[in-house]
Amino acid sequence: MRALTIWQPWASLIMIGAKPIEFRDWDYRTRYPKVEGARIVIQAGARPVKLAEVEDMLARCWSYGRLTPFGAAALPLLQRLQAAYKCRGVVELAAGLGTAVLGTPRLIDGLFDKPDSDRLMHHQWAWPLSDIEPFAAPVPARGAQGFWHWPGGNRS
């Protein structure tokens, strides 16, 4: 089974259903054509959570004074991260969190008014994720760039 490393808190937002799309600057089908429609492991990278990113996402939870669908799902986790000292101890780092089925990537032109972070060069392609299945407990694992082979098989 393939795995994909995603920084926190985005990996946890995928696991709770708040982030159904992963954004990247490449179409995975050119390098990994057999991954389309496959179940992959979502691995949280070792990079610590940055408070500025959490605060940016908290601001995106609201639109015209109303909680957005993203906000309704993400707000409790993001508020816990914001309240924690240096965002520590709320989400797992360097661990497999669960699995998802990877859908057909689409160019984002016209799909969204504003992507989910300020890293615009990483928002060329939208990779839909569905059928999220969190692991019973996070599985410690070192990640890698691109898709990589998950050593533990499916632990759902």
Sequence and secondary structure as in RCSB ss.txt:
>XXXX:A:sequence
MRALTIWQPWASLIMIGAKPIEFRDWDYRTRYPKVEGARIVIQAGARPVKLAEVEDMLARCWSYGRLTPFGAAAL
PLLQRLQAAYKCRGVVELAAGLGTAVLGTPRLIDGLFDKPDSDRLMHHQWAWPLSDIEPFAAPVPARGAQGFWHW
PGGNRS
>XXXX:A:secstr
 EEEEE TTHHHHHHTTS  EEEESS GGGT GGGTT EEEEEE SS   HHHHHHHHHTTEETTEE HHHHHHH
HHHHHHHHSGGGTTSS SSEEEEEEEE   EE TTT SS SSS GGG SEEEEEEEEEEEEEEEE    SSEEE 
TT    
